[in-house]
Amino acid sequence: MARYGVRLETDPRLTPQDCQELARRAEDLGYESVWLPEGHSRDAFTSLAVMALNTQRVKLGTGIIQVFGRTASNTAMAAAGMQAISGGRFILGLGVGHGPNVESWDGVPFRQPITRLRETIQIARGLLSGERVEFSGKQFKVSGASLDAAAPPDKVPIYIAALGPQMLEMAGELADGVLMNWPTASFLPQAVEHVKRGAEKAGRDISEIDIAGYVRVAVGDDLEALRTGLRGQVVRQAGLPYYSNMFKAAGFEEEIEAVSQALAAGDTQKAMRAVTIEMQDQVAVVGSASRCREQFEVRRAAGLQLPVVAPFTVGDTNASHRSAIDALAP
């Protein structure tokens, strides 16, 4: 059976009850994993814990939590709790987040993000492995930290959210998997090469690292409505520096410059019109179920080992998720 995951949107219109039902639906339909991001809505761990209590087989991952919102030790504690509640089905997905959001929402300086991620992984992995951790780094100094009997008996896989070369290589060096976002078929071979380079630096084989990625998708017959929803998604993400740079690196510099200028002028509609059909079809998948399946397989052939179905809202949030999950069921 082909591997597929599901990402549930961090949208308050998707209630905790909706998330439970969608997770059970994904499990029943044969999806390997369900991922939940964490933004400016509910925290990821609480929702995933409820999903764990209402499922039996599907893996459950934070996809992702950013490392400025919690200490490394606190992150390990939460992961240990999720591993216990889920019976060993938890995946810890970590990322650096976005500077403007971290500083405005969390109220902490966005300093040395890659260093903070590296140190968080080193400390959390040690604690989750049952070690007593002594660590002196640039961001954390930890002494005598231990989860004691709460350390999970089974390994907690750690995935890194990565868009650019540095993060992709760090995933190859340190992580069990990489979790990409908006992966284009043309960029995937290059991304995999960066992961391989990082793995080789650490004396690892790339076969040890899972290549996963969120593929934005909307299934339906009203193509114009789907494309309007997608343009809105792209415009919102293009306002964040990491995504803006990623879209430019994927070959859409002209589109992103036009989007940025329109947003600076306060013209959201003009910004949405700047997202060309070519860009839409590269960064996401919209249309009939058969077309969406075909495009997912194009990305799998380009190196995406675990395509994660990431529905975006067109109309009703729950219905958008359910239609995509049903249409792309393994």
Backbone hydrogen bonds, N-H to C=O, Kabsch-Sander energy under -0.5 kcal/mol:
donor,donor_aa,acceptor,acceptor_aa,energy
5,G,307,P,-2.2
6,V,33,S,-1.8
7,R,309,V,-3.1
8,L,6,V,-0.5
8,L,35,W,-2.6
11,D,9,E,-1.6
14,L,11,D,-2.8
15,T,13,R,-0.9
19,C,15,T,-2.4
20,Q,16,P,-2.1
21,E,17,Q,-2.3
22,L,18,D,-2.8
23,A,19,C,-2.5
24,R,20,Q,-2.4
25,R,21,E,-2.3
26,A,22,L,-2.7
27,E,23,A,-2.3
28,D,24,R,-2.6
29,L,25,R,-1.9
30,G,27,E,-1.4
31,Y,26,A,-2.5
32,E,4,Y,-2.9
33,S,4,Y,-0.7
34,V,59,K,-2.5
35,W,6,V,-3.3
36,L,61,G,-2.3
38,E,64,I,-1.5
47,S,43,D,-1.0
48,L,44,A,-2.5
49,A,45,F,-2.3
50,V,46,T,-1.8
51,M,47,S,-2.0
52,A,48,L,-2.6
53,L,49,A,-1.7
54,N,50,V,-0.6
54,N,51,M,-1.0
55,T,52,A,-1.0
59,K,32,E,-2.3
60,L,89,R,-2.6
61,G,34,V,-2.6
62,T,91,I,-1.8
63,G,36,L,-2.6
63,G,61,G,-0.6
65,I,93,G,-2.0
67,V,95,G,-2.1
69,G,66,Q,-1.1
75,T,71,T,-2.1
76,A,72,A,-2.0
77,M,73,S,-2.2
78,A,74,N,-2.2
79,A,75,T,-2.3
80,A,76,A,-2.5
81,G,77,M,-2.2
82,M,78,A,-2.3
83,Q,79,A,-2.5
84,A,80,A,-1.9
85,I,81,G,-2.5
86,S,82,M,-2.5
87,G,83,Q,-0.6
87,G,84,A,-0.7
88,G,83,Q,-2.6
91,I,60,L,-2.3
92,L,157,P,-2.7
93,G,91,I,-0.9
94,L,92,L,-0.5
94,L,159,Y,-2.8
95,G,65,I,-1.8
102,V,98,H,-2.7
103,E,99,G,-2.5
104,S,100,P,-1.9
105,W,101,N,-2.9
106,D,101,N,-0.7
106,D,102,V,-1.1
107,G,102,V,-0.9
108,V,102,V,-1.0
111,R,109,P,-1.6
116,R,112,Q,-2.6
117,L,113,P,-2.2
118,R,114,I,-2.5
119,E,115,T,-2.7
120,T,116,R,-2.3
121,I,117,L,-2.3
122,Q,118,R,-2.3
123,I,119,E,-2.5
124,A,120,T,-2.8
125,R,121,I,-2.7
126,G,122,Q,-1.6
127,L,123,I,-2.5
128,L,124,A,-2.8
129,S,125,R,-1.3
130,G,127,L,-1.6
131,E,126,G,-2.4
133,V,131,E,-0.7
133,V,145,A,-3.1
135,F,142,V,-3.1
137,G,140,F,-3.2
142,V,135,F,-3.1
145,A,133,V,-1.8
150,A,147,L,-2.4
151,A,148,D,-1.7
159,Y,92,L,-2.3
159,Y,157,P,-0.5
160,I,177,G,-2.1
161,A,94,L,-2.7
162,A,179,L,-1.5
168,L,164,G,-2.3
169,E,165,P,-2.5
170,M,166,Q,-2.0
171,A,167,M,-2.2
172,G,168,L,-1.8
173,E,169,E,-1.8
174,L,170,M,-3.1
175,A,170,M,-0.6
175,A,171,A,-1.5
176,D,158,I,-3.0
177,G,158,I,-1.2
178,V,210,D,-2.8
179,L,160,I,-2.9
180,M,178,V,-0.6
180,M,212,A,-2.5
182,W,214,Y,-1.2
188,L,184,T,-1.8
191,A,187,F,-2.3
192,V,188,L,-2.8
193,E,189,P,-1.7
194,H,190,Q,-1.7
195,V,191,A,-2.1
196,K,192,V,-2.5
197,R,193,E,-2.2
198,G,194,H,-2.2
199,A,195,V,-2.3
200,E,196,K,-2.6
201,K,197,R,-1.8
202,A,198,G,-1.2
203,G,200,E,-1.3
204,R,199,A,-3.3
208,E,205,D,-2.3
209,I,206,I,-1.8
210,D,176,D,-2.4
210,D,208,E,-0.5
212,A,178,V,-2.6
212,A,210,D,-0.8
213,G,306,L,-1.8
214,Y,180,M,-2.7
215,V,213,G,-0.5
215,V,308,V,-2.9
216,R,214,Y,-0.7
216,R,283,V,-0.6
217,V,310,A,-1.7
218,A,285,V,-1.7
220,G,287,G,-2.1
223,L,221,D,-1.7
226,L,222,D,-2.1
227,R,223,L,-2.6
228,T,224,E,-2.2
229,G,225,A,-2.1
230,L,226,L,-2.1
231,R,227,R,-2.7
232,G,228,T,-1.9
233,Q,229,G,-1.7
234,V,230,L,-2.5
235,V,231,R,-2.5
236,R,232,G,-2.1
237,Q,233,Q,-2.2
238,A,234,V,-2.6
239,G,235,V,-0.6
239,G,236,R,-0.7
240,L,237,Q,-2.1
244,S,240,L,-2.7
245,N,241,P,-2.7
246,M,242,Y,-2.1
247,F,243,Y,-2.9
248,K,244,S,-2.0
249,A,245,N,-2.5
250,A,246,M,-1.6
251,G,248,K,-1.8
252,F,247,F,-2.0
253,E,248,K,-0.5
256,I,252,F,-2.3
257,E,253,E,-2.4
258,A,254,E,-2.0
259,V,255,E,-2.5
260,S,256,I,-2.7
261,Q,257,E,-2.3
262,A,258,A,-2.1
263,L,259,V,-2.5
264,A,260,S,-2.4
265,A,261,Q,-1.3
266,G,263,L,-1.5
267,D,262,A,-2.9
268,T,266,G,-0.9
271,A,267,D,-1.8
272,M,268,T,-2.4
273,R,269,Q,-2.0
274,A,270,K,-1.1
275,V,272,M,-1.3
276,T,274,A,-1.2
280,Q,276,T,-2.5
281,D,277,I,-2.5
282,Q,278,E,-1.1
282,Q,279,M,-0.6
283,V,279,M,-2.5
284,A,280,Q,-1.5
285,V,216,R,-2.4
287,G,218,A,-1.6
292,C,288,S,-2.5
293,R,289,A,-2.5
294,E,290,S,-2.1
295,Q,291,R,-2.3
296,F,292,C,-2.1
297,E,293,R,-2.0
298,V,294,E,-1.5
299,R,295,Q,-1.6
300,R,296,F,-2.0
301,A,297,E,-2.5
302,A,298,V,-1.1
303,G,300,R,-1.5
304,L,299,R,-2.2
305,Q,211,I,-0.9
305,Q,303,G,-1.1
306,L,211,I,-2.4
308,V,213,G,-3.0
309,V,5,G,-2.9
309,V,307,P,-0.6
310,A,215,V,-2.3
312,F,217,V,-1.5
316,D,314,V,-0.8
320,S,316,D,-2.3
321,H,317,T,-2.0
322,R,318,N,-2.8
323,S,319,A,-2.6
324,A,320,S,-1.6
325,I,321,H,-2.7
326,D,322,R,-2.6
327,A,323,S,-2.2
328,L,324,A,-1.9
329,A,326,D,-1.0
